[in-house]
Amino acid sequence: MLGFRSCLSTARRVNLSFPTKMDTFMEAFEYAANRSKVLFGSGTIAKLPNILASRGLSRPLLLSTPQQLDQAQQVQKLLSGEAAGIFSEATMHTPVEVTDRAVEFAKSTKADSLVSIGGGSTIGLGKAIGIRTGLYHITIPTTYAGSEVTPILGETSDGLKTTRSDPSILPDAVIYDVDLTMTLPVGLSAYSGINAIAHAVEALYAQNTNPIIKMFAQEGVRSLAAALPEISKDPASQAARSSALYGAWLCGVCLGSVGMSIHHKLCHTLGGSFNLPHAETHTIVLPHALSYNASQVPHDMQRIASALGDDRGDAISGLNALLDKLPVKRGLRELGMREEDIDKAADIAMTKAYWNPRPTERDAIRELLRRAWAGEPARADL
Ligand code: NAD
């Protein structure tokens, strides 16, 4: 048990802001802890056989993308070959026809559990099989997208993406083994890390946020902001990789716990209607979404600036500076979006708007999208 002094020094070290006097009124809030068991650290994958055995499970179906088949095979070896099999067809946006084939494969191989090894696409497949079969789901995330700790599942059928949220979608256990993230290419690491930061940013000002999630969010941003430039310089840095993975967990919990706002609405619009890539789109839009909301949530902007290490206390400059250190694209046009689609995207973003601290205003949203399309640095005048 940590003493008060120890807690205080930890809080200072991780730059959490405690009020120094009782000048803030603690608003009423609700908080539900994420129920997934989490194992974190280098080499933690070795604990997988024990987790399975402790549940009386012996025939897990291993899931991966074709690109990560080798990692699934490593896990199969770790289980001394005692797996129901490997299904390595996980695909971005979880197409239902792939899930149907995977469910059939799980049944034909008499799988008694699922182990998904990969990013949001593979974890999505594990969730989709899990909700259809009730199989126990252990996930081993290898990106920073955060899906492993959310009860959310997005699936595509006939070109349409639908999203649902259900507590039974949440994986049962998560093994964060930093060793499996060492192969994540530098560019993907940067995009995926900023995708995670976006979850934390929007959790800070969510309508149903709470003080615990705010701590998660601030610490998540701090860990990732420190780690991502280091990973860009030295992708083999275990210290930076573990800091990023830790931050990804915290930011994922934010996504899974509270509602998301205009930034996520815009990214879902751009991904769903214009087929723009997920993490790249988040990375480009985030500074502009911050600029859209900045005037409404000054205290949260200060928290973000502090977590980003911006001396001037400016979250937008802090994020621009972080992005300048990373090998990332800054304009949606570089992802293939056409200029004539800006108006269409603004119109779609106005329909079924998510709750946002600032009302959704068509002209300002169009200008936000234009700046993001052109790749202009975000400015605080939206
Ligand atoms: P991804 O899972 O699509 O992975 C991208 C590519 O990187 C794949 O080819 C994958 O095999 C490869 N890869 C992943 N980890 C690797 C590693 N360590 N080494 C080498 N290659 C590796 O990418 P993502 O950004 O993690 O996930 C995106 C998808 O997840 C989207 O469909 C998105 O909608 C979904 N998502 C869902 C949630 C949720 O809560 N439901 C949250 C975040 C993302």
Residues whose N, C-alpha, C, O or C-beta is under 5 A from the ligand:
A	BS01	NAD	T65 Q67 Q68 M92 H93 G118 G119 G120 S121 T122 T142 T143 A145 G146 S147 T150 I152 L153 G154 L180 T181 T183 L184 H278 A279
